[in-house]
Amino acid sequence: MTRITQIIKEARDQGRLTALDYAHGIFDNFIELHGDRNFRDDGAVIGGIGWLGEQAVTVVGIQKGKNLQDNLSRNFGQPHPEGYRKALRLMKQAEKFGRPVVTFINTAGAYPGVGAEERGQGEAIARNLMEMSDLKVPIIAIIIGEGGSGGALALAVADKVWMLENSIYAVLSPEGFASILWKDGSRAMEAAELMKITSHELLNMDIVDKVIPEHGFSNGELLAQVKKEIQAELKELQALPLEELLEQRYQRFRKY
C-alpha cells in the first residue's frame, strides 16, 4: 500500500473521531442547537455552544456516522443546503454575541441530490463563503478527515485553516478527478498523487496553516493537543484589532 493510499484510507476510516467527538471532548458543557429556521434540521451538520475555559465558543462541524444506521441519519456526512444554512445561522449568532467560531470538517462533499439542488445548494454554499469572509469574530477551521470540494470550503473560510495529519483536502475526490480526467475511476490513487491533497503537501503550498500530528497519539491525547492549539490560537486572534483580523483573512484567500 502506497503512502497516499494509506492516508486516504485513514482519512475515511469510520473509526476516526467525529465532529461531535471534538465538540464534546474539547469544549465544556457543549449544547447542540438545531435547525435552519426555514426547512428542517440537517443531521450532517452539527453546531452549538461550548466553553473553552472562560470563553464561550460557537462550534460547527460536519458529522459522519460511526456505523451504517448512524451514517444513514447523517447522510454519510454530505450536507443539504439546510445544513449550511444552520451553520450560517449559528455563525451569525456568534458574531452578534462576540463568540469566536471553530469548525470541524469531514465530508466527501455537499449532497448532490435533486432535492438539495431544488432547495438551493449552490446558493447556500456561496452565501457561507461570502458571510464567513466578513464575519466579525475569529474563525478557526480544522479538517479532521475528508475536506471535499465546496462542501468543505463552505465551513473553511477562516483566519486559520488546520489539518489533522492523516486528513485530505481537495477540490473533489480522487475518484471524481480520475473519472473526469481519464474516464476511469479505478485510477483514483494515481489521481491523488497528482492532486496534492495530503496535509503536508498543502502546508508546503501555504493552503493550510498548520498540521496537527496524529501518529502515536491516543484519542484522548489528540483531543488535548487540539484543545491546546485552539486556546493558543484564539488568544492571538482575539488580540488583533477587528480591521486587521478581517484584512488578514481577506489577504489569506486572495493570495490564491
N, C-alpha and C positions, 0 to 999 in steps of 0.2 A: 504494500500500500504506500503510495507516494505521500509526501508531507501535505500537499494541498488536499488530497482525498481525505486524509485523517482530520484535518482542520474542519472541512465541510461536514464530515460525519459527526464530529464533536459539537459543532455549532447547531446541528439539527437534532442532537440527542434529546430524546424525550425526558431523560433524567436530569437535564440541566435545571438550575434554579430559574424560576419564572419571575415575571414582574411582581406578582403578589408576594412571592418569597422575599424579594428585595424590599418591598414596601413594609412588610411586617418585621423583617429581620433587621432593618436599619433604623426605621422610624418608630418612635414610641407612640402608643395609642392611635395607631393608624385607623382612620374611619373612612370606609369606602362610600363614595357618593355615586348616584346612578342617574342615567337618563340624559337625553339631549334637549328636553323640554319641547320637543317637536314631533318625534315619531315613536321612539322606543329606546330601551337600554340595549347596548351592544356588548355582549359578553366578551368580545375580542379586545375591548379596550377597558382597562380599569383605571380608576382615579379616585383621589380623596385627599385627606389632610392628615399629616402626622407631625410629630415633634422630633427635632434633632437638637437635643439639649434643650435650650430655652427658645429655640427658633421654630416657629410654625412653618411648615413647608408643604406646598402642593405637589403631590406625586401623581404622575400619569404613566401608564405603561400599556404595552400590547401583550396580551396574555395568551399563551399556548396552554393546552391541556397536558395533564400527566398520564392520561390513559385515553382510550377511544371515546368513552362516553363524555369525558371532560372536554376532549378536543371537539366533539360534535357541538357541545354547548358553547364553545369558544370559537367555532367556525375555523378551527385549526390556526388560530392567530391571524386570520385575514379580516381586517375591519371593514364594516359597511360605512357609508357616509355618516350615519348617526353616531358611530364610534368616534370619528374625527370631530364631529360637532360637540359631542360630550366633552372630549379633550379640550376643545377650544373654550367651551363654557367654563370649565374649571380653571383654565389658564387666565381667562379674563377676570374671573373671580379673584384669583391670586393677585393679579395686577391691582384690582380695586383695594385689596387689603394689605398690599405690600409684602406678600409672601413670595419667596423665590420658588422656582419650579424645577423639579428634577424628573426627567423622563427615562423610562427603561424600554428599550426597543427590541422586539424579537418577532419578526414577521417575514414571510416569503413575499409579501406584497399585499396591497389592498385587494379586497374581494372583487373579481371582475364580472360578477353575475348581472343578469338583466335588471333585476330589481334595484341593485346598488347603482347601476348607471342611470336608471329612471329617477332615482332619488338624488342624483347629483354628486356622484362620487368624485369626479374631476373638480367640480367647484368646491367641494368640501376640503379636498387636499390643498387646492390653490389658496383658499381663504386661510387655512392654517399657516401656510408658508408666509403669506402677507402679514397676518396678525402677529406671528411669532417674531418676525424680523423687527418689529417695532414695540414688542411687549416691554413694558417699563419696569421689569424686575429681572434679576439674574436668572439665567436658564442653563442647566447642565443636562446634556443628553448622553445616555450610555447605551451602546449596542451590546446586548447581553447574549445574543445568539445569532440569528439572521437579521440583517438590515437590508431589506429588499425594496428597491425602486422608490417611487414617490410615496408608497405606503409607509415606508420607514422615514423618509425625509420630512413627512408631514408632522413628525414629532422631534425632528432633529435640527431645526433652525435655532441653534443655541449659541451661547457665548463660548462654551466649551463642549466639544464632542469627543467622547472617550469610547474605547472598545475593550471588551474583555479579550484576553489573549487568543482564545480559540473561537472568536466570532468572525463573521464575514459581513461585508457591506458593499453593495453593488447596485448598479442601475437596473439589473434584472438578474434572474437566476442563471447559473451556468447552463442549465438545461435549455432555458429560453434563448440564451445567447447562441448556443450551438444549433438550435433549431432554426433560428433566423439566419445565421451566417452560413451554415453548411447544410441546412435541411436534414440534420442528423443529431437528434438529442442524445444519442449514445456517446457523442464526443464532448460531453459536459466537462469532464476533468481537463481535457485539452483546452477548452474554452476558459476554464477557471484560471489556468496558468497565464493566459493572455490578458485576462481582465484585471489582474492585480487587486484581489478582493480581501486579502488577509490583513490582519491588524497591523503587522509590522511594515508591510508594503505601503499601506495607506498612511501610516505615521511618517514614513520616509518621504512621502509625497505631500506632506502637510495637509492631508484631507482630514485627519483626526489629530487631536492634541495630546492624547495620552493612551498608552496601552497598559491595562491592569493585568499583571501576571496571574495565571491560574494554576500552572503546573506545581504539584506538590502541596497545594492548599486544600484543606477540608472546606466544606460549605460554610461552616461557622467562621473559619479564618478568612475566607474570601469576603463574606459579608462584613466582617470587622474592618478589612482593608478598604473596601469600597466606602464604608461609612467614614473612615478616617480621611480618605481622599476628598469626599464631598464636603465634609466640615471645613477642611483647609481651603478648598477652592471657593466655597461660598463666602468665607471670611474675606478673601481677597476681592471677589467680585462686588460684594456689598460695600467695600471701602471706596469703590470708584464713583465719581460723580455720574449722575444719570446720563448726561450728554456723552461722556466719554465711553460709558458702557455700551450705549447704542451705536456709537460711531465704530467702536472696535468690532461689534457684531456685524455691522454693515460691511466693513472692510474685510472681515474674515471670509465672507461669502463672495464678495466682489472680486477677490483675487483669483477665483477660478475662471 
